Amino acid sequence: RTYNDDLQAEVNLGAWPVQAIFRYLQNKGQLKEQDCLNTFNMGIGLVLLVPKANVLQVKEQLKQKNEQYYE
């Protein structure tokens, strides 16, 4: 929803730790990883889109608030 049709996001699996509950649900439901990504986002609750020039500033603000983040 954030991007125009000429842009896309790149998600690097492994850039964040997947909580055990999501692997449990995947195993119990015999679900494919792509289905879990589509349904549960595998633990990603909020995404910030930040211009490269502002990344360090945003990371510092998150650290000050003791917010965990993954890039």
C-alpha positions in Angstrom: 0.0 0.0 0.0 2.9 2.3 0.6 4.6 1.8 -2.8 3.6 3.0 -6.2 3.3 0.3 -8.9 6.9 1.1 -10.1 8.4 0.2 -6.7 8.6 -2.9 -4.5 9.9 -4.0 -1.2 12.7 -6.5 -0.6 12.3 -8.6 2.5 15.4 -10.5 3.6 14.3 -13.6 5.5 16.6 -14.2 8.4 17.0 -10.5 9.1 14.9 -10.9 12.2 14.4 -13.8 14.6 11.2 -15.7 14.1 9.4 -16.3 17.4 8.9 -20.0 18.3 5.1 -19.6 18.3 5.1 -19.0 14.5 7.2 -22.1 13.9 4.9 -24.0 16.2 1.8 -22.9 14.2 3.6 -23.7 11.0 4.4 -27.2 12.1 1.0 -27.9 13.8 -0.9 -26.7 10.8 1.5 -28.3 8.3 1.7 -24.9 6.6 4.2 -23.7 4.0 6.5 -20.9 5.0 5.0 -18.6 2.3 1.5 -19.2 3.7 2.8 -18.2 7.2 4.5 -15.1 5.9 1.3 -14.1 4.2 -0.9 -14.8 7.2 1.3 -14.1 10.3 4.0 -11.9 8.8 6.2 -14.2 10.9 6.4 -11.7 13.7 6.8 -8.4 11.8 4.3 -6.1 13.5 5.4 -2.7 12.2 7.5 -1.6 9.3 9.1 1.8 9.1 10.0 3.2 5.7 12.9 5.6 6.2 14.9 7.5 3.7 18.6 6.4 3.7 19.6 9.8 5.0 17.5 9.4 8.1 18.3 5.8 9.0 20.9 6.5 11.7 18.7 9.2 13.3 15.7 6.8 13.5 17.8 4.0 14.8 19.2 6.3 17.5 15.6 7.3 18.5 14.5 3.7 18.7 17.5 2.9 20.9 16.7 5.8 23.2 13.2 4.4 23.6 14.5 0.8 24.2 12.6 -0.3 21.1 13.9 -3.4 19.4 14.4 -3.1 15.7 15.8 -5.0 12.7 17.1 -3.5 9.5 
